[in-house]
Amino acid sequence: MCAKRVYRVAAAGIILLLFFCAPVSADIYRYVDRKGVWHFTNIYTDTRYRLYLATTHKTSSEYIKEYKGIIRQASKRFGLDPSLIKAVIKAESDFDSEAVSRVGAQGLMQLMPQTADAMDVGDPFDPEENIFGGARYLSQLLKRFKNDKLLALAAYNAGPQAVETHKGVPPYSETRTFIKRVMAYYKSFRAKAD
């Protein structure tokens, strides 16, 4: 009789614990070292790590709906195609407002701290501030490079000085890949907008 009561209380406690505890999830990264030892982490701090288990995120279309008003306002204010803003966000952070790159770029449009400061972005993790700051910066780059999207995107990724030094798209594989990704997303978003 006493054992049954203990089991009932324990079962009730477990049920209550499961009911009141919110699920916790995070991306998990892993790599295998030279000795064959597996290393796991939930913080991407080293390029040897590869994504092993991803948390479920909203889809791009869900994020686009969430940020639609901000993107529309930023596109009007800075004279940009909203599909281009969406494409940069998708390529930079996959719509993760808390994203931080290995070099310190932050938020949806992956603004470096000095760029965020120059664009008057107080909180780079605030979606509105980040989108307005990124759109403003992209607009400035388009003006600087005479509306050449490829050069503006190269400057967005590698810095305007690199574009000017190389008199075109710098020969960096990361920058070239970034441009291709943004332009592919841009075409896709434009097709959906029509």
Secondary structure, DSSP 8 states (H G I E B T S, - for coil): -HHHHHHHHHHHHHHHHHHHS------EEEEE-TTS-EEEESS--STT-EEEE------HHHHHHHHHHHHHHHHHHHT--HHHHHHHHHHHHTT-TT-B-TT--BTTTTB-HHHHHHTT-S-TTSHHHHHHHHHHHHHHHHHHTTT-HHHHHHHHHH-HHHHHHHTSS-S-HHHHHHHHHHHHHHHHHHHHH-
